[in-house]
Amino acid sequence: MSENQNLSPSAVEASREVRAVIRRLRRRILKASEAEDITVGQATLLARLSDRGGVTASELAAGEGVRHQSMTATIAPLAALGLVERRPDPDDGRRLLITLTEEGRRRVAVDRQARREWLAGQLQDKCTEEERATVIAAMAVLERLTRD
């Protein structure tokens, strides 16, 4: 894709800064709930499952942009830890649906709470009230970019 010559220098710089900060912030937020027994990819998969009912490994793989075999390798340790289970699809007994167990749902809730508390604590400790208002205003601008 060729670079649009009509982009202002400030738009290019803002794009670069937003992407860099979001990348670092995402890594730091994920680290706030980092568990020693699962990877970041597995934690992301648990969160994805919490937002949906039972799904197949193929559907999960497509959603994550990975091969079915890779997704199966991600799911296996989660099943061994009792965080997910495979159940026959009631509409098609040949398929297995992946769902969170009660322990998996608890784990997702604990991890989300840890991430929320970390970010709120950082904003409380490192930002003034005025800076927090600026962050809220900036988020409204970024949110607008996500709408078609």
Disulfide bonds with the S-S distance in Angstrom:
none
